[in-house]
Each structure stands twice: as C-alpha cells, then as structure tokens.
Amino acid sequence: MFASCADPGTLDGLSWLACYLTSGKHMAFYAAFGTVLLLLAITAPVALLFGFGGAMAARSRFWPLQWLGRAYTAMVRGVPDIVFFLFVPIALDQGIEWLRHQVKCPDWTEPVRRGSDFVVCAEAKLPLSTSAQWVHESYGFALAVLAFAVVFGAFAANVLYGAMRAVPRAQIETAEAYGMTPRQSFWRILVPQMWVYALPGLSNLWMILIKATPLLFLLGVEDIVYWARELGGSKTQIYDYPHPDWRLYYFLGLLVFYLALTRVSEAVLGRVTVRLSRGQATLAGESQRKATQ
C-alpha cells in the first residue's frame, strides 16, 4: 500500500502492523464489509417485493393463484434455508446457460448432462470466459441476492398475509360504505394500515437476514467470513507477513460489526414503529394519543 511496505521482511513493530493492515488482501477484506451492506440494501426491498406478491397471491380469489402463493410460502418455509441458498443459484445458472445453449449452439449434438457434469458450448457460458473479473463477481452476487430474496420473501409473505388479516374488517366496510371500490380500499385503507401489524415480524426477518449474510461464503462470494478465515489463518515464512493463527481476533472483529449493525437496526426500527403507530387504533397508537392529551 505504501512505498515503505515494499519489503515486509525489513519491517518491525508498528511499521510491520501498519503495512500488514493495509495490504491488498486487507483492502479486499474491508471492501467485503461493503459487500455485506450492499447485499442487505438490495435483498431487503427485493424480498419485500417477493413477500408482497406472495401475500397478494395467497389472498386472491382466483384459486390457482391462491394455491401458487400458499405453495410458495409453505414450500420455502418448510425446507432448510441452506438448501435453497445452494439450489437457487445453481438451478438458475444452469437454466440460463441451457437456454442460451439452445439458441447459440443449435448444431450441438453431444448431451448437456454427462453424469454429474453440466457442459454447454463456450458461447452459452454466463458470464463468458473472456469477461472481466468484475462481471463474474457481479453475476455471482446477483444470484446470491436472488437466493436470499426467494427465501426471505416467503417468510415476508407469511408476515404480510397475517398483517392484512389483522386490519379490522370495520375499516374495509367503512371504505365500501363511502363508495370505494375493492381496489381503492385495498391500496388506500388496507395496505397503509397493515404495516404497523407487519413491522414486528418484518423486524425479526431483518435481524435474521443480517445473521444469514455469512452464508455468502457458501455461495462463492468473497465476503467478510471468507477473508477473516483467509487472513486469520496461520501464515508461514513463505508469505510476506508471517504470523500465527489470528482467526480469533478476526472473528471477534466480525462479532463487533454484527452487534453494532444489530444495534443500529434496532434504533431505526424503533423510530419506524413509532412513526407508523401514530394515529393507529393499536396499543402503541393509543399510548401516543394519551401522551399528547
């Protein structure tokens, strides 16, 4: 990182530590924290979109759509998360490559499935072998986001479905009495009021999502867990910066990071709860109303 770090073997004390903590691999380690935060920032709204769609499908009067929504939530919630985290990226990746293979290599005569191997023509590979490294990393990250969104979207669908049912029926009947159509009462009455009932469950899902981010390591993304294990492991003299097993210290750092992220999340979610409870006929809303009298 610095010119003085060109020859680590000549360094000692704080100079050695400063160069060690600013090496290229440590820069990648620090950037991996941004990868985790980016995953959370993208996955949360996408999972919420999946969940909202699943909840609307589950309460639909069109029975095939209702069956699809309930099957989605039941299937994903009933299967271990790790299965979907590994299945979705692999299945989606092979599915896309198979479709590209059919279009780009119609004259291919050899089978795509060869025992446990999946082989398509070079033009159908995604990303292409000639693509830049950032393309490969972005593609893998996008598949990971989709896997997280599918899993947590199913849990969000169950939470939102229950929240929709928790809104007092009298609210909908009043809207209908004022001449609102079912679509208007849904978007103007039901949806705005359901969030206060859904927020406790969604808050728990957010905390679980934070705890699930180390699974990026299993999906091939070089996240903070990968780099903590890589950098903390014992390094012999063949490395530029030899040191004993320091994994304990790296994982303690991850512990502090996740605890801090959880604490910030609790503060933000608490403020959101107060804001959504304002004017609502709930225990929190009534407490706010009495406090202003």
C-alpha positions in Angstrom: 0.0 0.0 0.0 2.8 2.4 0.9 6.3 2.7 -0.6 7.8 1.8 2.8 6.0 -1.6 2.7 7.8 -2.8 -0.4 10.0 -5.2 1.6 7.9 -6.5 4.6 11.0 -8.5 5.8 12.7 -5.3 6.9 9.8 -4.0 8.9 9.2 -4.4 12.6 6.7 -3.3 15.3 4.1 -0.8 14.4 5.5 -0.3 10.9 5.0 -4.0 10.2 1.5 -3.9 11.6 0.6 -0.8 9.6 1.8 -2.4 6.4 0.1 -5.7 7.2 -3.3 -4.0 7.8 -3.0 -2.0 4.6 -2.0 -4.9 2.3 -4.0 -5.7 -0.8 -5.9 -8.6 0.8 -6.8 -6.4 3.8 -8.2 -3.8 1.4 -10.4 -6.6 -0.1 -11.4 -7.6 3.5 -12.5 -4.0 4.2 -14.4 -3.8 0.9 -16.2 -7.1 1.9 -18.0 -5.2 4.6 -19.4 -3.0 1.9 -20.5 -6.2 0.1 -22.4 -7.3 3.1 -24.1 -3.9 3.5 -24.9 -3.9 -0.3 -26.5 -7.3 0.0 -28.7 -6.1 2.8 -29.7 -2.9 1.0 -30.7 -4.8 -2.2 -32.1 -8.0 -0.7 -34.4 -6.3 1.8 -36.6 -4.5 -0.8 -36.5 -7.4 -3.3 -37.5 -9.9 -0.6 -40.3 -7.5 0.5 -41.5 -7.3 -3.1 -41.5 -11.1 -3.3 -43.3 -11.2 0.0 -45.9 -8.7 -1.0 -46.6 -10.6 -4.2 -46.8 -13.9 -2.3 -49.3 -12.4 0.2 -51.5 -10.9 -2.5 -51.5 -14.2 -4.3 -52.4 -16.1 -1.1 -55.4 -13.9 -0.5 -56.5 -14.0 -4.2 -60.0 -15.3 -5.0 -58.6 -16.9 -8.2 -57.8 -20.3 -6.7 -54.8 -21.3 -9.0 -53.1 -18.0 -8.0 -54.1 -18.6 -4.3 -52.6 -22.1 -4.5 -49.4 -20.8 -6.0 -49.0 -18.1 -3.3 -49.6 -20.6 -0.5 -47.4 -23.2 -2.1 -44.6 -20.7 -2.3 -44.7 -19.8 1.3 -45.2 -23.3 2.6 -42.5 -24.9 0.4 -39.8 -22.4 1.1 -40.6 -22.1 4.8 -40.7 -25.9 5.2 -37.3 -26.6 3.5 -34.0 -25.8 5.2 -32.7 -22.4 4.1 -29.3 -23.7 3.2 -30.9 -26.0 0.6 -32.5 -23.0 -1.2 -29.3 -20.9 -0.8 -27.4 -23.6 -2.7 -30.2 -24.7 -5.1 -31.4 -21.4 -6.5 -28.1 -20.1 -7.8 -27.1 -23.5 -9.3 -30.5 -24.1 -10.9 -30.9 -20.6 -12.2 -27.4 -20.5 -13.6 -27.8 -23.8 -15.4 -31.2 -22.9 -16.6 -30.0 -19.7 -18.2 -27.0 -21.4 -19.7 -29.2 -24.2 -21.1 -31.5 -21.6 -22.8 -28.5 -19.8 -24.3 -27.1 -23.1 -25.4 -30.3 -23.9 -27.3 -30.2 -20.6 -29.1 -26.5 -20.1 -29.7 -25.4 -23.7 -30.4 -28.4 -25.4 -32.3 -26.0 -27.8 -34.0 -24.6 -29.2 -30.8 -25.0 -33.0 -30.8 -23.4 -34.0 -27.6 -25.6 -34.3 -24.4 -25.5 -31.4 -22.0 -25.8 -33.7 -19.0 -22.9 -36.0 -18.7 -23.3 -37.8 -15.4 -22.8 -35.2 -12.7 -21.3 -32.7 -15.2 -23.2 -29.9 -16.9 -21.5 -29.0 -20.2 -22.6 -26.3 -22.7 -20.8 -24.7 -25.6 -18.4 -21.9 -24.8 -20.7 -19.2 -26.3 -23.5 -20.2 -23.9 -21.5 -19.8 -20.7 -22.6 -17.0 -18.5 -20.5 -15.0 -17.9 -18.2 -15.6 -20.8 -14.7 -16.8 -20.0 -13.4 -13.6 -21.7 -15.5 -11.3 -19.4 -13.7 -9.1 -16.9 -13.4 -10.3 -13.3 -15.9 -7.8 -12.0 -18.5 -9.3 -14.4 -18.0 -12.7 -12.8 -18.2 -11.3 -9.3 -21.3 -9.2 -10.1 -23.1 -12.2 -11.7 -22.4 -14.4 -8.6 -23.5 -11.6 -6.3 -26.8 -11.2 -8.3 -27.5 -14.9 -8.0 -26.8 -14.7 -4.2 -29.2 -11.8 -3.9 -31.9 -13.7 -5.7 -31.4 -16.8 -3.5 -31.7 -14.6 -0.4 -34.8 -12.8 -1.8 -36.6 -16.1 -2.6 -36.1 -17.5 0.9 -36.8 -14.4 2.9 -39.6 -13.3 0.5 -41.5 -16.5 1.6 -41.3 -15.5 5.2 -42.2 -11.9 4.4 -45.2 -13.2 2.5 -46.5 -15.0 5.6 -45.9 -12.0 7.8 -47.7 -9.6 5.3 -50.6 -12.0 4.8 -51.2 -12.1 8.6 -50.9 -8.3 8.8 -53.5 -7.9 6.1 -55.9 -10.1 8.0 -55.1 -8.2 11.2 -56.5 -4.9 9.9 -60.0 -4.5 11.4 -62.7 -5.5 8.9 -64.7 -2.5 10.0 -62.2 -0.3 8.2 -62.8 -2.0 4.9 -66.6 -1.9 5.5 -66.4 1.8 6.1 -64.5 2.3 2.9 -67.0 0.3 1.0 -69.8 2.3 2.6 -68.2 5.5 1.3 -68.3 4.1 -2.2 -64.7 2.9 -2.6 -64.1 0.0 -5.0 -62.3 -3.1 -3.7 -59.1 -1.9 -5.4 -59.3 1.5 -3.8 -60.0 0.1 -0.3 -57.1 -2.3 -0.7 -54.5 0.3 -1.7 -55.8 3.3 0.4 -57.1 1.5 3.5 -55.7 -2.0 3.9 -52.1 -1.5 2.7 -51.3 1.7 4.6 -52.7 0.2 7.9 -51.2 -3.3 7.6 -47.6 -2.1 8.0 -48.0 -1.4 11.7 -49.1 -5.0 12.2 -46.4 -6.4 9.9 -43.4 -4.4 11.3 -42.7 -6.7 14.3 -42.5 -9.7 12.1 -40.5 -7.9 9.4 -38.1 -6.6 12.1 -37.4 -10.1 13.1 -36.8 -11.1 9.5 -34.4 -8.2 9.1 -32.4 -9.4 12.1 -32.4 -13.0 10.7 -31.3 -11.6 7.3 -28.3 -9.9 9.0 -27.3 -13.1 10.7 -27.7 -15.0 7.4 -25.2 -12.9 5.4 -22.2 -15.1 6.3 -23.9 -17.7 4.0 -22.4 -15.6 1.2 -19.3 -17.6 1.9 -21.0 -20.8 0.9 -22.3 -19.2 -2.4 -18.7 -18.5 -3.5 -18.8 -14.7 -2.8 -15.7 -13.5 -1.1 -17.4 -11.9 2.0 -16.0 -10.9 5.4 -16.2 -14.5 6.7 -14.1 -15.7 3.8 -11.4 -13.0 4.3 -11.4 -13.5 8.1 -10.7 -17.1 7.7 -8.1 -16.5 4.9 -6.3 -13.7 6.7 -6.5 -15.0 10.2 -5.2 -18.5 9.4 -1.6 -19.3 10.3 0.9 -18.0 7.8 4.4 -19.4 7.4 7.6 -17.7 6.3 6.7 -18.3 2.6 4.2 -15.4 3.0 5.0 -11.7 3.1 3.5 -11.3 6.5 4.0 -14.5 8.5 2.0 -14.8 11.8 0.4 -17.5 14.0 -3.3 -18.3 14.0 -5.1 -15.0 14.4 -8.6 -16.1 13.4 -9.9 -15.5 16.9 -9.2 -11.8 16.6 -10.6 -11.5 13.1 -13.8 -13.2 14.1 -14.1 -11.0 17.2 -14.0 -8.1 14.8 -16.9 -9.7 12.9 -18.7 -10.1 16.2 -18.4 -6.4 16.9 -19.5 -5.5 13.4 -22.7 -7.6 13.6 -23.5 -6.4 17.1 -23.2 -2.8 16.0 -25.3 -3.4 12.9 -27.9 -5.0 15.0 -28.0 -2.1 17.5 -28.3 0.4 14.7 -31.1 -1.6 13.2 -33.0 -1.7 16.5 -32.8 2.0 16.8 -34.0 2.6 13.3 -36.8 0.1 13.5 -37.9 1.6 16.8 -38.3 5.0 15.2 -40.2 3.5 12.3 -42.5 1.7 14.7 -43.3 5.0 16.5 -44.0 6.7 13.1 -46.3 4.0 11.8 -48.2 3.7 15.1 -49.2 7.4 15.0 -52.9 7.6 14.7 -53.5 3.9 14.6 -56.0 2.0 16.7 -53.3 -0.1 18.3 -51.8 -0.2 21.8 -48.8 1.9 20.7 -51.1 4.3 18.9 -53.3 4.7 21.9 -50.3 5.3 24.1 -49.1 8.1 21.8 -52.6 9.7 21.8 -52.9 9.7 25.6 -49.4 11.1 25.9 -50.4 14.2 23.9 -53.5 14.9 25.9 
